[in-house]
């Protein structure tokens, strides 16, 4: 994706976005295919270099991964439409403001290790449930009869690119004006985006 310097997220910001947005599109190009296989999937971050997931054995992504283990995991969020008038301040003509979209997106290029051994699949399930349902006492092995129906994968992050498009090309007064309007509109994506919109403005200037 195109990432202008003003929109580029740091590796730390990109990792944190993945940790808090654990659902995305797994894109596997395979070899010689007309189009890649694109799979919506939940995942977890095991550590700063590793992503874990599992899918049905019938998922079309597995043949593509057998052809080529290189994938992209694409995750996006905090989508907000910004009316043109929001981007004007003072005596500027609201009709001359240019509308845009605010959003965050992170793409992780990864190498995939397919895990089809029962013990390895159970370990992936334990890791996922340990994060999502840490209070659950039941071990996934009690559902052993269902384990043959899934295949698990460990993704090693090779490259991480984050884009936080939240008005970084504008000066602080204009950015604060948009942030104030996001706070006023108050939709869920607006309130999430508000944090990114103000992330690199000094604290004394960040209040919308």
Secondary structure, DSSP 4 states (H G I P E B T S, - for coil): ----GGGEEPHHHHHHHHHH--EEEEEE-TTT-SS-EEEEEE-EEEETTEEEEEEETT-THHHHHHH--EEEEEEEEEEEEE-GGGG--TTS-GGG---EEEEEEEEEEEEEEEE-SHHHHHHHHHHHHHHH-TT--S-GGGGHHHHTTEEEEEEEEEEEEEEEESSTTS-HHHHHHHHHHHHHH--HHHHHHHHHHTTTS-GGG---
